[in-house]
């Protein structure tokens, strides 16, 4: 690709304001800095900033506003395709802002912006608690959660965003604020999956759930039985309680060294599930005599391994829809598009059972993914021009006949996989002072004390993967409404 009009940016000026690193197009390490987890996305921003502290994030936002640049926050880049062009944009990577604190007494977790689900699930599981984590160990907690992440406990407890209790962010005018259900509730609701551009999230707190007994795993059959298994799974989902979240998918296992030899190149139909109740509810599926049965009792931390997502960055093209229903004609269409004889280039096409605690008017969600390892495979997966493949809106379904048969609908905007970014509407050219940090919400406040007077008691906690870097003594500034942020299509995704 020939790039002739790279935007200019004073990298040294930005670098002088940060504790973290800044990379420009001419710097060594530029390609590594701009690389997304999804290797199918070629990100070319004006610069990449890797902040270490909240004050670094404030500095990046202020610099961008003064220079007339946009800001695109990003955690890991699993969903980097949701970002539009990064021209005249600073890519703000939060991957170095790792840190987790678990409070088993209040069943709360606090994470910094760059925390991964693997950072949370293991320490929480040690206390018999489970977050509403995704299916991959290295997906970013913030981007996944605020984008409407769907966990293995979703039918019992809802979307991950529904369990968020507080968010700290930097707004477009450089203020570092805290919002929750009581402090600027409109902003809080907008951040929790709204898809709007309201700020750069620096920390988030959310609920953890007690798990007394958990059974999870997968069953697999030859894909020649795909229509039979999908039909049986659909009938089974109509009878199960909200304690069970499950999916059924057609899986073409790649022939790669990382895959166990017996499964390399296998073509399967797979049912995966997590069960908080009676494991005997799996009996109707076991009656279908699976070729492979991997269900077992496990700790909550094991859930991020059930789906067997890739352990390292890979190229991926994806699409998804919500289905109002799943009639026989839809199953026939799905198997015809992705099953035996279809010559489908898709690695996985899955249906996930919705309902229960999920506040959404759909019975199933459809998700498909292919790996474009070269131009030919990319065209087979999605024949659109490369610049149009990763747009967050107006995407064409990978299996149009399936969508027509099942009455597919677009997910509501609240569930788009994106995380907030920033637009300036004032204070142009003025440096805003860093507001004093909000108090630690995990520390109970004693009666009659103000935030400035409060000294937290000792309490049970677990520090994992480091903690917030030391900052000057700071109190609570006024929680004000965040300004709309710049870069309408720029949002951090998992």
Helices and strands as residue ranges (DSSP letters): H 11-15, E 21-24, H 30-34, E 47-50, H 54-67, E 70-74, G 80-82, E 89-93, E 100-103, E 108-112, H 117-125, E 129-130, H 141-146, H 154-157, G 160-163, E 164-170, E 176-180, H 185-191, E 200-207, E 209-210, E 215-222, G 223-225, H 226-237, E 244-252, G 261-263, E 267-275, G 279-282, H 283-286, E 292-293, E 296-297, G 300-305, E 317-323, H 328-338, E 346-353, E 364-370, H 375-381, G 386-388, H 400-406, E 408-409, G 413-415, E 462-464
